């Protein structure tokens, strides 16, 4: 859609109509409060880089539609100039650490892009960003929960957040005790191509949901937990990279959950690789998951015939695991470690994907493989 441009500045004098990127005058940029108060759909609210210190919870109540959303997007000098920039130090920074404050997204069809949010929230079930509006999208943001309280999540969502998409974000919380991402929705969520760091559990998701191509590491307990308290829900967990977690890599917690788990890399897992903790035969299909240094069972209480693991307990899938893997915590690591089909990046950037070891065969190895194939015995 064609956006109508409006501007927001941390140093805006107030009283402007938001139509220009100047800090004062009748046509000057909005203050943050003015931008939030105006709920007109179809505006791209361009938020200029700088620090926005909040002394209260910020409530985003504007509601868009499927065809006309509300867009909140960071920029430095021109609208959209942060879309290819993964360095969150360039993003507008929302400092909500001064009290029990957070982003409260109550309106539907809102998009948040290229923002940095840090909160010390302790409110039950909230997190630094709390989404209760339907069909909202959070894209390429850095969101931090800095409070060790059990509710200090990075992102939390309620059961009215149907259609939530969280993509290409860096999400982190303190090591204990909160979850990094707490999706209590019993509807549909897609969590894809994010870096999720810390917390007791990296990601908890209820209801139908897809967890795709995320990097999840340094969780004190499980990396992904699916289905707590909800029955007969459908899950897809595919192509995730999970490293250094104290509990299970991927855990199903309800006997009647239905799921497909494939193409995941799980390394240095303190519990089970993929587990159905209810110990009841769920309809869970697992295929082609690579596991390394799993303390418990590769598959625990998974009884399907299609279970197949590409396991290697001696060779780590990472370069200098525990050191080079931390590249995902940097802007360069994020841009190179997230799969190409989520980013408009050149092919060579995808192939050298930071955390995962790339191996190019030598000419001699290629020649040997061709010779072996040409001289094979056919039955």
C-alpha positions as CSV (number, residue, x, y, z in Angstrom):
1,X,0.0,0.0,0.0
2,X,1.0,3.6,-0.4
3,X,1.7,5.2,3.0
4,X,1.0,8.7,4.0
5,X,4.2,9.9,5.7
6,X,4.2,11.3,9.3
7,X,7.2,12.0,11.4
8,X,8.0,11.6,15.1
9,X,11.0,13.0,16.9
10,X,12.2,12.6,20.5
11,X,13.1,16.4,20.5
12,X,9.8,17.6,18.9
13,X,8.5,20.8,20.5
14,X,4.8,19.6,20.2
15,X,1.9,21.2,18.4
16,X,2.9,20.2,14.9
17,X,0.9,18.2,12.4
18,X,3.7,15.6,11.8
19,X,4.0,16.3,8.1
20,X,7.7,17.2,8.2
21,X,10.9,16.0,9.8
22,X,11.5,19.3,11.7
23,X,11.4,19.6,15.5
24,X,9.1,22.6,15.7
25,X,6.5,24.7,13.8
26,X,2.9,24.1,12.6
27,X,4.2,21.4,10.2
28,X,6.7,20.0,12.6
29,X,7.1,16.4,13.7
30,X,4.9,14.9,16.4
31,X,6.0,14.1,19.8
32,X,5.6,10.4,20.7
33,X,2.5,11.1,22.7
34,X,0.9,13.0,19.8
35,X,1.7,10.2,17.4
36,X,0.1,7.6,19.7
37,X,-3.0,9.7,20.2
38,X,-3.5,10.0,16.4
39,X,-5.0,6.7,15.3
40,X,-5.4,7.5,11.6
41,X,-4.9,4.3,9.5
42,X,-2.6,4.4,6.4
43,X,0.1,6.5,8.1
44,X,3.7,5.4,8.2
45,X,4.8,6.9,11.5
46,X,8.5,7.5,10.9
47,X,10.2,7.5,14.2
48,X,13.5,9.3,14.1
49,X,16.4,7.7,15.9
50,X,17.0,8.9,19.4
51,X,16.1,8.0,23.0
52,X,12.4,8.1,24.0
53,X,12.2,7.8,27.7
54,X,8.8,6.8,28.9
55,X,7.3,7.4,32.4
56,X,4.3,5.3,31.8
57,X,3.1,2.4,29.8
58,X,2.7,3.3,26.1
59,X,-0.7,2.1,24.8
60,X,-1.1,1.6,21.0
61,X,-4.8,1.5,20.6
62,X,-5.2,2.4,16.9
63,X,-6.8,-0.3,14.9
64,X,-6.1,-0.8,11.2
65,X,-7.5,-3.3,8.7
66,X,-6.0,-6.1,6.6
67,X,-5.6,-3.6,3.7
68,X,-4.8,-0.5,5.7
69,X,-2.6,-0.9,8.7
70,X,-0.8,1.4,11.2
71,X,3.0,1.3,10.6
72,X,5.5,2.4,13.3
73,X,9.0,2.4,11.7
74,X,12.3,3.7,12.8
75,X,14.6,5.8,10.5
76,X,17.7,7.9,10.7
77,X,17.5,10.5,8.0
78,X,15.0,9.2,5.4
79,X,12.0,7.0,5.8
80,X,12.8,3.3,5.4
81,X,16.6,3.7,5.6
82,X,16.9,1.2,8.4
83,X,15.2,-1.7,6.5
84,X,18.6,-3.3,5.6
85,X,20.4,-2.2,8.8
86,X,20.6,-4.8,11.6
87,X,22.6,-2.7,14.0
88,X,20.1,-1.8,16.7
89,X,22.2,1.0,18.0
90,X,20.9,2.9,15.0
91,X,17.3,2.3,15.9
92,X,15.1,4.7,17.9
93,X,15.4,3.5,21.5
94,X,12.4,3.3,23.8
95,X,13.7,3.2,27.4
96,X,10.9,1.9,29.6
97,X,13.2,0.7,32.4
98,X,12.3,3.5,34.9
99,X,9.2,1.7,36.2
100,X,6.6,-1.0,35.5
101,X,6.1,0.2,31.9
102,X,5.8,-1.6,28.5
103,X,4.4,-1.4,25.0
104,X,0.7,-2.2,25.2
105,X,-0.5,-3.1,21.7
106,X,-4.3,-3.3,22.0
107,X,-5.2,-2.3,18.5
108,X,-5.3,-4.7,15.6
109,X,-3.4,-4.6,12.3
110,X,-0.4,-2.7,13.6
111,X,3.2,-3.1,12.3
112,X,6.3,-2.3,14.4
113,X,9.6,-2.2,12.5
114,X,13.2,-1.3,13.3
115,X,12.7,-0.2,16.9
116,X,14.6,-1.0,20.1
117,X,12.6,-1.5,23.3
118,X,13.9,-2.1,26.7
119,X,11.7,-2.6,29.8
120,X,11.9,-3.7,33.4
121,X,8.2,-4.7,33.5
122,X,6.9,-6.9,36.3
123,X,3.2,-6.8,35.5
124,X,1.8,-10.3,35.3
125,X,1.9,-11.8,31.8
126,X,3.0,-8.6,30.1
127,X,6.6,-8.3,28.9
128,X,8.4,-5.4,27.3
129,X,5.9,-5.7,24.4
130,X,2.4,-7.1,25.1
131,X,0.2,-7.8,22.1
132,X,-3.6,-8.3,22.5
133,X,-4.6,-6.8,19.1
134,X,-5.2,-9.2,16.2
135,X,-3.0,-9.5,13.1
136,X,-0.1,-7.5,14.4
137,X,3.4,-7.7,13.0
138,X,6.7,-7.1,14.8
139,X,9.6,-7.0,12.3
140,X,13.3,-6.5,12.8
141,X,13.1,-5.0,16.3
142,X,15.3,-5.5,19.3
143,X,13.2,-6.1,22.4
144,X,14.8,-6.7,25.8
145,X,13.3,-7.7,29.1
146,X,15.7,-6.6,31.8
147,X,13.8,-7.6,35.0
148,X,14.4,-11.0,36.5
149,X,10.8,-11.1,37.6
150,X,8.8,-14.0,36.2
151,X,7.0,-11.6,34.0
152,X,10.0,-9.9,32.5
153,X,9.5,-11.4,29.0
154,X,10.6,-9.7,25.8
155,X,7.3,-10.3,24.1
156,X,4.0,-11.6,25.5
157,X,0.7,-12.1,23.7
158,X,-2.9,-12.7,24.9
159,X,-5.5,-15.1,23.5
160,X,-6.9,-12.3,21.3
161,X,-3.7,-11.8,19.3
162,X,-4.9,-14.0,16.4
163,X,-2.4,-13.9,13.5
164,X,0.6,-12.5,15.3
165,X,3.8,-12.5,13.3
166,X,7.2,-11.9,14.9
167,X,10.0,-11.9,12.3
168,X,13.7,-11.1,12.1
169,X,13.8,-9.7,15.7
170,X,16.5,-10.0,18.4
171,X,14.6,-11.0,21.6
172,X,16.2,-11.4,24.9
173,X,15.5,-11.5,28.6
174,X,17.4,-12.2,31.8
175,X,18.5,-15.8,32.3
176,X,16.0,-16.5,35.1
177,X,13.2,-16.8,35.5
178,X,11.1,-15.3,32.6
179,X,10.3,-16.7,29.2
180,X,11.8,-14.7,26.4
181,X,8.6,-15.1,24.2
182,X,5.4,-16.0,25.9
183,X,2.5,-16.6,23.4
184,X,-0.5,-17.5,25.5
185,X,-2.7,-17.2,22.4
186,X,-5.0,-20.2,21.6
187,X,-5.2,-19.0,18.0
188,X,-2.5,-18.7,15.3
189,X,1.0,-17.3,15.6
190,X,4.1,-17.4,13.4
191,X,7.5,-16.9,15.0
192,X,10.2,-16.9,12.3
193,X,13.8,-15.9,11.7
194,X,14.4,-14.4,15.1
195,X,17.3,-14.6,17.5
196,X,16.0,-15.6,20.9
197,X,18.5,-15.4,23.8
198,X,18.3,-16.2,27.5
199,X,15.3,-16.7,29.7
200,X,14.2,-19.9,31.5
201,X,12.4,-20.9,28.3
202,X,13.1,-19.3,25.0
203,X,9.7,-19.6,23.5
204,X,6.3,-20.8,24.8
205,X,3.5,-21.0,22.3
206,X,0.0,-22.2,22.6
207,X,-2.7,-22.7,20.0
208,X,-1.9,-23.4,16.3
209,X,1.5,-22.0,15.5
210,X,4.6,-22.2,13.4
211,X,8.1,-21.8,14.8
212,X,10.5,-21.5,11.8
213,X,14.2,-20.8,11.3
214,X,14.9,-19.2,14.7
215,X,18.2,-19.2,16.5
216,X,17.6,-20.0,20.2
217,X,20.3,-20.3,22.7
218,X,21.4,-19.9,26.4
219,X,18.1,-20.8,27.9
220,X,18.4,-22.2,31.5
221,X,15.6,-24.7,30.8
222,X,13.8,-25.5,27.5
223,X,14.3,-23.8,24.1
224,X,10.8,-24.3,22.7
225,X,7.8,-25.4,24.6
226,X,4.6,-26.1,22.7
227,X,1.0,-26.8,23.9
228,X,0.9,-26.1,27.7
229,X,-2.6,-26.5,28.9
230,X,-4.1,-26.6,25.4
231,X,-5.3,-29.7,23.6
232,X,-5.7,-30.7,19.9
233,X,-3.5,-27.9,18.6
234,X,-1.3,-28.1,15.5
235,X,2.3,-27.0,15.6
236,X,5.2,-26.8,13.1
237,X,8.8,-26.5,14.3
238,X,11.2,-26.4,11.4
239,X,14.7,-25.3,10.6
240,X,15.5,-23.9,14.0
241,X,19.0,-23.8,15.4
242,X,19.0,-24.5,19.2
243,X,22.2,-24.3,21.3
244,X,23.2,-24.5,24.9
245,X,19.9,-25.0,26.8
246,X,19.6,-26.6,30.2
247,X,16.4,-28.6,29.5
248,X,14.8,-30.0,26.4
249,X,15.4,-28.7,22.9
250,X,11.8,-28.9,21.7
251,X,9.1,-30.0,24.2
252,X,5.5,-30.9,23.6
253,X,3.5,-30.6,26.8
254,X,0.0,-31.9,25.9
255,X,-0.9,-35.5,25.0
256,X,-3.3,-34.5,22.2
257,X,-0.9,-32.0,20.4
258,X,-0.4,-32.6,16.7
259,X,3.0,-31.5,15.4
260,X,5.6,-31.8,12.7
261,X,9.3,-31.3,13.7
262,X,11.9,-31.4,11.0
263,X,15.2,-29.9,9.9
264,X,16.2,-28.6,13.3
265,X,19.8,-28.4,14.6
266,X,20.0,-29.1,18.4
267,X,23.4,-28.9,20.0
268,X,24.5,-29.0,23.7
269,X,21.1,-29.9,25.1
270,X,20.9,-30.6,28.9
271,X,17.6,-32.6,28.6
272,X,16.0,-34.4,25.8
273,X,16.4,-33.4,22.2
274,X,12.7,-33.6,21.2
275,X,10.3,-34.6,23.9
276,X,6.6,-35.3,24.6
277,X,6.6,-34.7,28.3
278,X,3.1,-36.1,28.8
279,X,4.5,-39.6,27.9
280,X,1.4,-40.3,25.8
281,X,1.4,-41.2,22.1
282,X,0.9,-37.8,20.5
283,X,0.6,-37.3,16.7
284,X,4.1,-35.9,16.4
285,X,6.1,-36.5,13.3
286,X,9.9,-35.9,13.5
287,X,12.2,-36.1,10.5
288,X,15.8,-35.1,9.7
289,X,16.8,-33.3,12.9
290,X,20.5,-33.0,13.6
291,X,21.5,-33.5,17.3
292,X,24.8,-33.1,19.0
293,X,25.7,-33.5,22.7
294,X,22.2,-34.3,23.9
295,X,22.3,-35.4,27.5
296,X,19.0,-37.2,27.6
297,X,17.2,-39.1,24.9
298,X,17.3,-37.9,21.3
299,X,13.6,-38.4,21.2
300,X,11.7,-38.9,24.5
301,X,8.1,-40.3,24.4
302,X,7.8,-39.8,20.7
303,X,6.3,-42.9,19.2
304,X,5.8,-42.2,15.6
305,X,7.2,-44.5,12.9
306,X,8.6,-41.5,11.0
307,X,11.0,-40.5,13.7
308,X,14.4,-40.1,12.0
309,X,17.5,-38.3,13.5
310,X,20.7,-37.4,11.8
311,X,22.7,-37.7,15.0
312,X,26.4,-37.0,15.5
313,X,27.5,-37.0,19.1
314,X,31.1,-36.3,18.4
315,X,31.3,-33.5,15.8
316,X,29.8,-30.1,16.7
317,X,27.8,-28.5,13.8
318,X,29.3,-25.1,14.8
319,X,32.7,-23.6,14.5
320,X,34.3,-23.4,17.9
321,X,30.9,-23.9,19.6
322,X,30.4,-21.5,22.4
323,X,32.6,-18.9,20.9
324,X,32.0,-18.3,17.2
325,X,28.4,-19.2,17.7
326,X,28.0,-15.9,19.6
327,X,28.2,-14.2,16.3
328,X,24.5,-14.4,16.3
329,X,24.5,-11.8,19.1
330,X,26.0,-9.2,16.9
331,X,24.5,-7.2,14.0
332,X,26.8,-9.0,11.5
333,X,25.9,-12.4,13.0
334,X,22.1,-11.7,12.8
335,X,22.3,-10.5,9.2
336,X,24.3,-13.6,8.1
337,X,22.8,-16.3,10.3
338,X,19.1,-15.8,9.4
339,X,18.2,-17.8,6.3
340,X,18.2,-15.9,3.0
341,X,14.6,-16.4,2.1
342,X,13.7,-14.0,4.9
343,X,16.1,-11.3,3.8
344,X,16.9,-9.6,0.6
345,X,20.6,-10.4,0.7
346,X,23.1,-11.8,-1.9
347,X,23.6,-15.5,-2.1
348,X,27.1,-15.5,-0.8
349,X,26.0,-13.8,2.4
350,X,23.5,-16.6,3.0
351,X,26.1,-19.4,2.3
352,X,28.6,-18.0,4.8
353,X,25.9,-18.1,7.5
354,X,27.9,-17.2,10.5
355,X,27.1,-19.7,13.2
356,X,26.7,-22.8,11.0
357,X,29.8,-24.4,9.5
358,X,30.0,-24.2,5.7
359,X,32.1,-26.9,4.0
360,X,33.3,-26.7,0.4
361,X,34.7,-30.0,-0.9
362,X,38.1,-30.0,-2.5
363,X,38.6,-30.9,-6.2
364,X,40.1,-34.2,-5.2
365,X,37.0,-35.1,-3.2
366,X,34.7,-34.1,-6.0
367,X,36.7,-36.2,-8.5
368,X,36.6,-39.2,-6.1
369,X,32.8,-38.9,-5.7
370,X,32.4,-38.8,-9.5
371,X,34.6,-41.8,-9.9
372,X,32.7,-43.8,-7.3
373,X,29.4,-42.9,-8.9
374,X,30.5,-43.8,-12.4
375,X,31.9,-47.2,-11.2
376,X,29.0,-48.2,-9.0
377,X,27.4,-51.6,-9.3
378,X,23.8,-51.5,-10.4
379,X,21.5,-54.2,-9.0
